[in-house]
Amino acid sequence: MTHLRIAAEEAFALPELLDHYRKLLASGAPLDPGFLSLWGHYLGKSAQATALVSRIQDLGEGRIRDMDDSGIARQILSLTAPGVQVFEPATATALAISLNDQLAEAVRRHPGRFAGLAAIAPQNPAEAARELERGVKTLGLKGAIINSHTQGEYLDDPKFWPIFEAAEALRVPVYIHPTTPPPAMIGPFAECGLAGAIFGFAVETGLHLLRLITSGVFDRFPALQIVAGHLGEALPFWMFRIDFMHRAMVANGRHPRIGKLRKKPSDYLKENFYVTTSGMAWQPVILFAQSVLGVDRVLYAQDYPYQYVPEEVQVTDNLPISDADKQKLYQLNAERVFCL
């Protein structure tokens, strides 16, 4: 069976954003230590950083050449972490608008190769909801990208729920991508070098996703769909224990913010989440995620350019699953959730 390989978590940054990052790094202002560690490195002079920054800014022939070299038919483009979420609200909102316009233009130039997710600034939830609507209805973008916490705040706070209300009404997903843990959390990770993609990203984002579930977001917005990378930031592995302990905590009233939900936490993971294989080209865990979430809920991603290893596509090609299920993984699930 022939199928298109659609890669669903593929990062970009544009010179305008990187210039803002450079100014922030040079400002002398107190900075989020995770941002300082991440972009202080990538905007440095090492060969690895220079190569990545070159790739991440390319929304044209260089990126398409890399896609061809690894057999990727189409990328779902999303603004790299931390996006605009480190800036004050007015700057963040204006920057999101400009970057979305530039992304939409790149998609128009290569409509068969690219689709995109709208960057939004949760710092101003009402404006973020409006920009998501503009991105979808006017620019043709396919959902929103939010790079996890926004200056230490999480989307389970009802003040952010206009974003979810807009996404549900537009019938588009919100992709929650990792960023480094916030200052209140990062210390034990940073002191031993584990704050980034090696572990801190997954812990912080898994926490965020679980906060959405336990806060009742999906009881309020039952049709809302969240996409998470790295096979769900370990939550599928924890599903049984989360259900068990959530039930116990509700029964004993142990914490005021753990209340009764309409369903088990695992039900929301199966019904309101899609997970991608970004950064997780490992047969056992892909098969595990499919087995506990269902083959309709797992889709392919490469994590370009951060984990651009063309031969990793072969891991997915060689999965011991049917051609029909492989087509879902590579193509049909992405087409469904992103309305391609």
Contacts in CASP RR format, 6 or more apart in sequence:
PFRMAT RR
TARGET T0000
AUTHOR 0000-0000-0000
METHOD contacts of the structure
MODEL  1
MTHLRIAAEEAFALPELLDHYRKLLASGAPLDPGFLSLWGHYLGKSAQAT
ALVSRIQDLGEGRIRDMDDSGIARQILSLTAPGVQVFEPATATALAISLN
DQLAEAVRRHPGRFAGLAAIAPQNPAEAARELERGVKTLGLKGAIINSHT
QGEYLDDPKFWPIFEAAEALRVPVYIHPTTPPPAMIGPFAECGLAGAIFG
FAVETGLHLLRLITSGVFDRFPALQIVAGHLGEALPFWMFRIDFMHRAMV
ANGRHPRIGKLRKKPSDYLKENFYVTTSGMAWQPVILFAQSVLGVDRVLY
AQDYPYQYVPEEVQVTDNLPISDADKQKLYQLNAERVFCL
1 323 0 8 1.000
1 324 0 8 1.000
1 326 0 8 1.000
1 327 0 8 1.000
3 323 0 8 1.000
3 326 0 8 1.000
3 327 0 8 1.000
3 330 0 8 1.000
3 331 0 8 1.000
4 73 0 8 1.000
4 74 0 8 1.000
4 330 0 8 1.000
4 331 0 8 1.000
5 71 0 8 1.000
5 72 0 8 1.000
5 73 0 8 1.000
5 74 0 8 1.000
5 300 0 8 1.000
5 313 0 8 1.000
5 330 0 8 1.000
5 331 0 8 1.000
6 72 0 8 1.000
6 73 0 8 1.000
6 74 0 8 1.000
6 75 0 8 1.000
6 76 0 8 1.000
6 299 0 8 1.000
6 300 0 8 1.000
6 330 0 8 1.000
6 331 0 8 1.000
6 334 0 8 1.000
6 335 0 8 1.000
6 340 0 8 1.000
7 67 0 8 1.000
7 72 0 8 1.000
7 74 0 8 1.000
7 75 0 8 1.000
7 76 0 8 1.000
7 300 0 8 1.000
7 301 0 8 1.000
7 302 0 8 1.000
7 304 0 8 1.000
8 76 0 8 1.000
8 227 0 8 1.000
8 276 0 8 1.000
8 278 0 8 1.000
8 299 0 8 1.000
8 300 0 8 1.000
8 301 0 8 1.000
8 334 0 8 1.000
8 338 0 8 1.000
9 76 0 8 1.000
9 78 0 8 1.000
9 175 0 8 1.000
9 177 0 8 1.000
9 229 0 8 1.000
9 276 0 8 1.000
9 278 0 8 1.000
9 301 0 8 1.000
9 302 0 8 1.000
9 303 0 8 1.000
10 75 0 8 1.000
10 76 0 8 1.000
10 77 0 8 1.000
10 78 0 8 1.000
10 301 0 8 1.000
10 302 0 8 1.000
10 303 0 8 1.000
10 304 0 8 1.000
11 56 0 8 1.000
11 77 0 8 1.000
11 78 0 8 1.000
11 79 0 8 1.000
11 80 0 8 1.000
11 81 0 8 1.000
11 303 0 8 1.000
11 304 0 8 1.000
11 305 0 8 1.000
11 306 0 8 1.000
12 56 0 8 1.000
12 57 0 8 1.000
12 59 0 8 1.000
12 77 0 8 1.000
12 78 0 8 1.000
12 79 0 8 1.000
12 80 0 8 1.000
12 103 0 8 1.000
13 53 0 8 1.000
13 56 0 8 1.000
13 57 0 8 1.000
13 79 0 8 1.000
13 80 0 8 1.000
13 83 0 8 1.000
14 57 0 8 1.000
14 59 0 8 1.000
14 99 0 8 1.000
14 102 0 8 1.000
15 57 0 8 1.000
16 95 0 8 1.000
16 98 0 8 1.000
16 99 0 8 1.000
16 102 0 8 1.000
17 79 0 8 1.000
17 83 0 8 1.000
17 84 0 8 1.000
17 95 0 8 1.000
17 99 0 8 1.000
18 43 0 8 1.000
18 53 0 8 1.000
18 57 0 8 1.000
20 87 0 8 1.000
20 91 0 8 1.000
20 95 0 8 1.000
21 39 0 8 1.000
21 43 0 8 1.000
22 43 0 8 1.000
24 31 0 8 1.000
24 35 0 8 1.000
24 86 0 8 1.000
24 87 0 8 1.000
25 31 0 8 1.000
25 36 0 8 1.000
25 39 0 8 1.000
25 40 0 8 1.000
25 43 0 8 1.000
32 82 0 8 1.000
32 86 0 8 1.000
32 151 0 8 1.000
32 180 0 8 1.000
32 182 0 8 1.000
32 183 0 8 1.000
33 180 0 8 1.000
33 183 0 8 1.000
33 186 0 8 1.000
33 187 0 8 1.000
33 190 0 8 1.000
33 195 0 8 1.000
34 179 0 8 1.000
34 180 0 8 1.000
34 181 0 8 1.000
34 186 0 8 1.000
34 190 0 8 1.000
34 195 0 8 1.000
34 196 0 8 1.000
35 82 0 8 1.000
35 86 0 8 1.000
35 180 0 8 1.000
37 180 0 8 1.000
37 190 0 8 1.000
37 195 0 8 1.000
37 196 0 8 1.000
38 81 0 8 1.000
38 82 0 8 1.000
38 179 0 8 1.000
38 180 0 8 1.000
38 196 0 8 1.000
41 49 0 8 1.000
42 49 0 8 1.000
42 52 0 8 1.000
42 53 0 8 1.000
43 49 0 8 1.000
43 53 0 8 1.000
44 50 0 8 1.000
52 305 0 8 1.000
52 306 0 8 1.000
55 62 0 8 1.000
55 63 0 8 1.000
55 66 0 8 1.000
55 304 0 8 1.000
55 305 0 8 1.000
55 308 0 8 1.000
56 80 0 8 1.000
56 305 0 8 1.000
59 77 0 8 1.000
59 102 0 8 1.000
59 103 0 8 1.000
59 106 0 8 1.000
59 110 0 8 1.000
59 114 0 8 1.000
60 106 0 8 1.000
60 109 0 8 1.000
60 110 0 8 1.000
63 75 0 8 1.000
63 304 0 8 1.000
64 110 0 8 1.000
64 113 0 8 1.000
66 72 0 8 1.000
66 304 0 8 1.000
66 305 0 8 1.000
66 308 0 8 1.000
66 310 0 8 1.000
67 73 0 8 1.000
67 75 0 8 1.000
67 113 0 8 1.000
69 310 0 8 1.000
70 302 0 8 1.000
70 308 0 8 1.000
70 310 0 8 1.000
70 313 0 8 1.000
71 310 0 8 1.000
71 313 0 8 1.000
72 302 0 8 1.000
72 304 0 8 1.000
72 313 0 8 1.000
73 113 0 8 1.000
74 112 0 8 1.000
74 113 0 8 1.000
74 114 0 8 1.000
74 115 0 8 1.000
74 340 0 8 1.000
75 113 0 8 1.000
75 114 0 8 1.000
75 115 0 8 1.000
75 304 0 8 1.000
76 115 0 8 1.000
76 116 0 8 1.000
76 117 0 8 1.000
76 142 0 8 1.000
76 301 0 8 1.000
76 334 0 8 1.000
76 338 0 8 1.000
77 103 0 8 1.000
77 106 0 8 1.000
77 107 0 8 1.000
77 114 0 8 1.000
77 115 0 8 1.000
77 116 0 8 1.000
77 117 0 8 1.000
78 116 0 8 1.000
78 117 0 8 1.000
78 119 0 8 1.000
78 145 0 8 1.000
78 175 0 8 1.000
78 177 0 8 1.000
79 99 0 8 1.000
79 103 0 8 1.000
79 117 0 8 1.000
79 119 0 8 1.000
79 145 0 8 1.000
79 147 0 8 1.000
80 147 0 8 1.000
81 147 0 8 1.000
81 148 0 8 1.000
81 177 0 8 1.000
81 178 0 8 1.000
81 179 0 8 1.000
81 180 0 8 1.000
82 147 0 8 1.000
82 179 0 8 1.000
82 180 0 8 1.000
83 119 0 8 1.000
83 145 0 8 1.000
83 147 0 8 1.000
84 91 0 8 1.000
84 92 0 8 1.000
84 93 0 8 1.000
84 95 0 8 1.000
84 96 0 8 1.000
84 99 0 8 1.000
84 119 0 8 1.000
84 120 0 8 1.000
84 121 0 8 1.000
85 92 0 8 1.000
85 121 0 8 1.000
85 122 0 8 1.000
85 123 0 8 1.000
85 146 0 8 1.000
85 147 0 8 1.000
85 149 0 8 1.000
85 150 0 8 1.000
85 151 0 8 1.000
85 179 0 8 1.000
86 92 0 8 1.000
86 151 0 8 1.000
87 95 0 8 1.000
87 121 0 8 1.000
87 123 0 8 1.000
88 123 0 8 1.000
89 121 0 8 1.000
89 123 0 8 1.000
89 124 0 8 1.000
89 127 0 8 1.000
92 121 0 8 1.000
92 123 0 8 1.000
92 124 0 8 1.000
93 121 0 8 1.000
93 123 0 8 1.000
93 124 0 8 1.000
93 127 0 8 1.000
93 128 0 8 1.000
93 131 0 8 1.000
95 119 0 8 1.000
95 121 0 8 1.000
96 118 0 8 1.000
96 119 0 8 1.000
96 120 0 8 1.000
96 121 0 8 1.000
96 128 0 8 1.000
96 131 0 8 1.000
97 131 0 8 1.000
97 134 0 8 1.000
99 119 0 8 1.000
100 118 0 8 1.000
100 119 0 8 1.000
100 131 0 8 1.000
100 134 0 8 1.000
100 135 0 8 1.000
100 139 0 8 1.000
100 141 0 8 1.000
101 139 0 8 1.000
103 116 0 8 1.000
103 118 0 8 1.000
103 119 0 8 1.000
103 139 0 8 1.000
103 141 0 8 1.000
104 116 0 8 1.000
104 135 0 8 1.000
104 139 0 8 1.000
104 140 0 8 1.000
104 141 0 8 1.000
106 114 0 8 1.000
107 114 0 8 1.000
107 115 0 8 1.000
107 116 0 8 1.000
107 140 0 8 1.000
107 141 0 8 1.000
115 141 0 8 1.000
115 142 0 8 1.000
115 338 0 8 1.000
115 340 0 8 1.000
116 141 0 8 1.000
116 142 0 8 1.000
116 143 0 8 1.000
117 141 0 8 1.000
117 142 0 8 1.000
117 143 0 8 1.000
117 144 0 8 1.000
117 145 0 8 1.000
117 175 0 8 1.000
118 131 0 8 1.000
118 132 0 8 1.000
118 134 0 8 1.000
118 135 0 8 1.000
118 136 0 8 1.000
118 139 0 8 1.000
118 141 0 8 1.000
118 143 0 8 1.000
118 144 0 8 1.000
118 145 0 8 1.000
119 144 0 8 1.000
119 145 0 8 1.000
120 128 0 8 1.000
120 129 0 8 1.000
120 131 0 8 1.000
120 132 0 8 1.000
120 144 0 8 1.000
120 145 0 8 1.000
120 146 0 8 1.000
120 163 0 8 1.000
121 127 0 8 1.000
121 128 0 8 1.000
121 131 0 8 1.000
122 128 0 8 1.000
122 146 0 8 1.000
122 150 0 8 1.000
122 153 0 8 1.000
122 155 0 8 1.000
122 160 0 8 1.000
122 163 0 8 1.000
123 150 0 8 1.000
123 151 0 8 1.000
125 159 0 8 1.000
125 160 0 8 1.000
125 161 0 8 1.000
125 162 0 8 1.000
125 163 0 8 1.000
126 162 0 8 1.000
128 144 0 8 1.000
128 162 0 8 1.000
128 163 0 8 1.000
129 162 0 8 1.000
129 163 0 8 1.000
129 165 0 8 1.000
129 166 0 8 1.000
130 166 0 8 1.000
132 143 0 8 1.000
132 144 0 8 1.000
132 163 0 8 1.000
132 166 0 8 1.000
132 167 0 8 1.000
132 170 0 8 1.000
132 172 0 8 1.000
133 166 0 8 1.000
133 170 0 8 1.000
135 141 0 8 1.000
135 143 0 8 1.000
136 142 0 8 1.000
136 143 0 8 1.000
136 170 0 8 1.000
136 172 0 8 1.000
137 170 0 8 1.000
142 172 0 8 1.000
142 173 0 8 1.000
142 338 0 8 1.000
142 339 0 8 1.000
142 340 0 8 1.000
143 167 0 8 1.000
143 170 0 8 1.000
143 172 0 8 1.000
143 173 0 8 1.000
143 174 0 8 1.000
143 175 0 8 1.000
143 338 0 8 1.000
144 163 0 8 1.000
144 167 0 8 1.000
144 172 0 8 1.000
144 173 0 8 1.000
144 174 0 8 1.000
144 175 0 8 1.000
145 174 0 8 1.000
145 175 0 8 1.000
145 177 0 8 1.000
146 155 0 8 1.000
146 163 0 8 1.000
146 174 0 8 1.000
146 175 0 8 1.000
146 176 0 8 1.000
146 177 0 8 1.000
147 176 0 8 1.000
147 177 0 8 1.000
147 178 0 8 1.000
147 179 0 8 1.000
148 176 0 8 1.000
148 177 0 8 1.000
148 178 0 8 1.000
148 179 0 8 1.000
148 204 0 8 1.000
148 205 0 8 1.000
148 208 0 8 1.000
149 179 0 8 1.000
149 181 0 8 1.000
149 182 0 8 1.000
149 204 0 8 1.000
149 208 0 8 1.000
151 182 0 8 1.000
152 182 0 8 1.000
152 183 0 8 1.000
152 184 0 8 1.000
153 160 0 8 1.000
154 208 0 8 1.000
154 211 0 8 1.000
155 161 0 8 1.000
155 163 0 8 1.000
155 164 0 8 1.000
155 176 0 8 1.000
155 208 0 8 1.000
155 211 0 8 1.000
155 212 0 8 1.000
155 217 0 8 1.000
156 208 0 8 1.000
156 211 0 8 1.000
156 212 0 8 1.000
156 214 0 8 1.000
156 215 0 8 1.000
156 216 0 8 1.000
156 217 0 8 1.000
161 217 0 8 1.000
161 220 0 8 1.000
161 221 0 8 1.000
163 174 0 8 1.000
164 174 0 8 1.000
164 217 0 8 1.000
164 220 0 8 1.000
164 221 0 8 1.000
164 224 0 8 1.000
165 221 0 8 1.000
167 173 0 8 1.000
167 174 0 8 1.000
167 221 0 8 1.000
167 224 0 8 1.000
167 225 0 8 1.000
168 221 0 8 1.000
168 223 0 8 1.000
168 224 0 8 1.000
171 223 0 8 1.000
171 339 0 8 1.000
172 338 0 8 1.000
172 339 0 8 1.000
173 225 0 8 1.000
173 226 0 8 1.000
173 227 0 8 1.000
173 274 0 8 1.000
173 337 0 8 1.000
173 338 0 8 1.000
174 224 0 8 1.000
174 225 0 8 1.000
174 226 0 8 1.000
174 227 0 8 1.000
175 226 0 8 1.000
175 227 0 8 1.000
175 228 0 8 1.000
175 229 0 8 1.000
176 205 0 8 1.000
176 208 0 8 1.000
176 209 0 8 1.000
176 226 0 8 1.000
176 227 0 8 1.000
176 228 0 8 1.000
177 205 0 8 1.000
177 229 0 8 1.000
178 197 0 8 1.000
178 200 0 8 1.000
178 201 0 8 1.000
178 202 0 8 1.000
178 204 0 8 1.000
178 205 0 8 1.000
178 229 0 8 1.000
178 230 0 8 1.000
178 233 0 8 1.000
179 201 0 8 1.000
179 204 0 8 1.000
179 205 0 8 1.000
180 186 0 8 1.000
180 195 0 8 1.000
180 196 0 8 1.000
180 200 0 8 1.000
180 201 0 8 1.000
180 204 0 8 1.000
181 187 0 8 1.000
181 189 0 8 1.000
181 195 0 8 1.000
181 200 0 8 1.000
181 203 0 8 1.000
181 204 0 8 1.000
182 204 0 8 1.000
185 204 0 8 1.000
186 195 0 8 1.000
187 195 0 8 1.000
189 195 0 8 1.000
189 196 0 8 1.000
189 199 0 8 1.000
189 200 0 8 1.000
189 203 0 8 1.000
194 200 0 8 1.000
197 306 0 8 1.000
201 230 0 8 1.000
201 233 0 8 1.000
202 230 0 8 1.000
202 233 0 8 1.000
202 234 0 8 1.000
203 233 0 8 1.000
205 228 0 8 1.000
205 230 0 8 1.000
205 233 0 8 1.000
206 228 0 8 1.000
206 232 0 8 1.000
206 233 0 8 1.000
206 234 0 8 1.000
206 235 0 8 1.000
209 226 0 8 1.000
209 228 0 8 1.000
209 232 0 8 1.000
209 233 0 8 1.000
209 235 0 8 1.000
209 273 0 8 1.000
210 235 0 8 1.000
210 242 0 8 1.000
210 265 0 8 1.000
212 218 0 8 1.000
212 226 0 8 1.000
213 261 0 8 1.000
213 265 0 8 1.000
213 268 0 8 1.000
213 269 0 8 1.000
214 246 0 8 1.000
214 257 0 8 1.000
214 258 0 8 1.000
214 259 0 8 1.000
214 261 0 8 1.000
214 265 0 8 1.000
215 257 0 8 1.000
216 261 0 8 1.000
217 224 0 8 1.000
218 224 0 8 1.000
218 263 0 8 1.000
218 268 0 8 1.000
218 271 0 8 1.000
218 272 0 8 1.000
219 261 0 8 1.000
219 262 0 8 1.000
222 272 0 8 1.000
224 272 0 8 1.000
225 272 0 8 1.000
225 273 0 8 1.000
225 274 0 8 1.000
225 337 0 8 1.000
226 272 0 8 1.000
226 273 0 8 1.000
226 274 0 8 1.000
227 273 0 8 1.000
227 274 0 8 1.000
227 275 0 8 1.000
227 276 0 8 1.000
227 337 0 8 1.000
228 235 0 8 1.000
228 273 0 8 1.000
228 274 0 8 1.000
228 275 0 8 1.000
228 276 0 8 1.000
229 275 0 8 1.000
229 276 0 8 1.000
229 277 0 8 1.000
229 278 0 8 1.000
229 301 0 8 1.000
230 275 0 8 1.000
230 276 0 8 1.000
230 278 0 8 1.000
230 279 0 8 1.000
230 280 0 8 1.000
231 275 0 8 1.000
231 276 0 8 1.000
231 277 0 8 1.000
231 280 0 8 1.000
231 285 0 8 1.000
231 286 0 8 1.000
231 289 0 8 1.000
231 298 0 8 1.000
232 273 0 8 1.000
232 275 0 8 1.000
232 289 0 8 1.000
235 242 0 8 1.000
235 269 0 8 1.000
236 269 0 8 1.000
236 275 0 8 1.000
236 288 0 8 1.000
236 289 0 8 1.000
236 292 0 8 1.000
236 293 0 8 1.000
237 288 0 8 1.000
239 265 0 8 1.000
239 266 0 8 1.000
239 269 0 8 1.000
239 292 0 8 1.000
240 266 0 8 1.000
242 265 0 8 1.000
242 266 0 8 1.000
243 264 0 8 1.000
243 265 0 8 1.000
243 266 0 8 1.000
246 258 0 8 1.000
246 261 0 8 1.000
246 264 0 8 1.000
246 265 0 8 1.000
247 264 0 8 1.000
248 254 0 8 1.000
249 255 0 8 1.000
249 258 0 8 1.000
249 259 0 8 1.000
250 258 0 8 1.000
250 259 0 8 1.000
250 260 0 8 1.000
253 259 0 8 1.000
261 268 0 8 1.000
263 271 0 8 1.000
269 293 0 8 1.000
270 293 0 8 1.000
270 294 0 8 1.000
270 297 0 8 1.000
273 293 0 8 1.000
273 297 0 8 1.000
274 297 0 8 1.000
274 298 0 8 1.000
274 299 0 8 1.000
274 333 0 8 1.000
274 337 0 8 1.000
275 289 0 8 1.000
275 293 0 8 1.000
275 297 0 8 1.000
275 298 0 8 1.000
275 299 0 8 1.000
276 298 0 8 1.000
276 299 0 8 1.000
276 300 0 8 1.000
276 301 0 8 1.000
277 286 0 8 1.000
277 298 0 8 1.000
277 299 0 8 1.000
277 300 0 8 1.000
277 301 0 8 1.000
277 316 0 8 1.000
277 329 0 8 1.000
278 301 0 8 1.000
278 302 0 8 1.000
278 303 0 8 1.000
278 307 0 8 1.000
279 301 0 8 1.000
279 302 0 8 1.000
279 303 0 8 1.000
279 307 0 8 1.000
280 286 0 8 1.000
281 309 0 8 1.000
281 312 0 8 1.000
281 313 0 8 1.000
281 315 0 8 1.000
281 316 0 8 1.000
282 315 0 8 1.000
283 315 0 8 1.000
283 318 0 8 1.000
283 319 0 8 1.000
283 320 0 8 1.000
286 298 0 8 1.000
286 315 0 8 1.000
286 316 0 8 1.000
286 319 0 8 1.000
286 329 0 8 1.000
287 319 0 8 1.000
287 320 0 8 1.000
287 321 0 8 1.000
289 297 0 8 1.000
289 298 0 8 1.000
290 297 0 8 1.000
290 298 0 8 1.000
290 321 0 8 1.000
290 325 0 8 1.000
290 329 0 8 1.000
295 321 0 8 1.000
295 325 0 8 1.000
295 328 0 8 1.000
295 329 0 8 1.000
296 328 0 8 1.000
296 333 0 8 1.000
296 336 0 8 1.000
297 333 0 8 1.000
298 329 0 8 1.000
298 333 0 8 1.000
299 328 0 8 1.000
299 329 0 8 1.000
299 330 0 8 1.000
299 333 0 8 1.000
299 334 0 8 1.000
299 337 0 8 1.000
300 316 0 8 1.000
300 329 0 8 1.000
300 330 0 8 1.000
300 334 0 8 1.000
302 308 0 8 1.000
302 312 0 8 1.000
302 313 0 8 1.000
316 326 0 8 1.000
316 329 0 8 1.000
316 330 0 8 1.000
317 326 0 8 1.000
319 326 0 8 1.000
319 329 0 8 1.000
321 329 0 8 1.000
334 340 0 8 1.000
END
